[in-house]
Amino acid sequence: APESAAKIVQQMADSGKLDTAVKILAQMKDRQAARVLAELPDVTLAAQLLDKLRLFKRTAPGTAATP
């Protein structure tokens, strides 16, 4: 559920594991990841994760760059 995943992502960010959280979000379908980000109470964190996720998807080997 997006609510549960958002809590886990928040905990990961709080413990300094932001890159790991981004990798997990990258494995999700875009809509699913968007729902998780929407459930985060900290909009600044959500924006930061989204920026990192876009960069990750652009630079990760084996992923297609999408505009």
C-alpha positions in Angstrom: 0.0 0.0 0.0 1.3 3.5 -0.8 0.8 4.6 2.8 3.0 1.8 4.2 5.6 2.3 1.5 5.7 6.1 2.2 6.4 5.4 5.9 9.3 3.1 5.0 10.7 5.6 2.5 10.5 8.3 5.2 12.3 6.1 7.7 15.0 5.4 5.1 15.5 9.1 4.4 15.6 9.9 8.1 18.4 7.3 8.5 20.5 8.6 5.6 19.5 5.9 3.1 18.1 8.2 0.5 19.9 6.5 -2.4 18.5 3.2 -1.4 15.0 4.6 -1.2 15.5 6.0 -4.7 16.6 2.6 -6.0 13.5 1.0 -4.5 11.2 3.7 -6.0 12.9 3.1 -9.4 11.9 -0.5 -9.3 8.2 0.5 -9.0 6.0 1.4 -11.9 5.7 5.1 -12.3 2.2 5.4 -11.0 3.0 3.3 -8.0 6.0 5.4 -7.2 4.0 8.6 -7.6 1.4 7.3 -5.2 4.1 6.6 -2.6 5.6 10.1 -3.1 2.2 11.7 -2.7 1.7 10.0 0.7 4.9 11.5 2.1 4.1 14.1 4.7 7.3 16.1 3.9 6.8 17.7 0.4 10.4 18.8 0.4 11.6 15.2 0.8 9.1 14.1 -1.9 10.5 16.7 -4.3 14.1 15.7 -3.5 13.3 12.0 -4.1 11.6 12.8 -7.4 14.6 14.7 -8.6 17.0 11.9 -7.6 14.7 9.3 -9.2 14.6 11.2 -12.5 18.4 11.4 -12.5 18.7 7.8 -11.5 16.4 6.6 -14.3 18.3 8.8 -16.8 21.8 7.5 -15.8 21.0 3.9 -14.8 22.3 1.3 -17.2 19.6 -0.6 -19.1 16.9 2.1 -18.6 15.5 4.1 -21.4 15.6 7.9 -21.0 12.1 9.3 -21.2 11.4 13.1 -21.5 
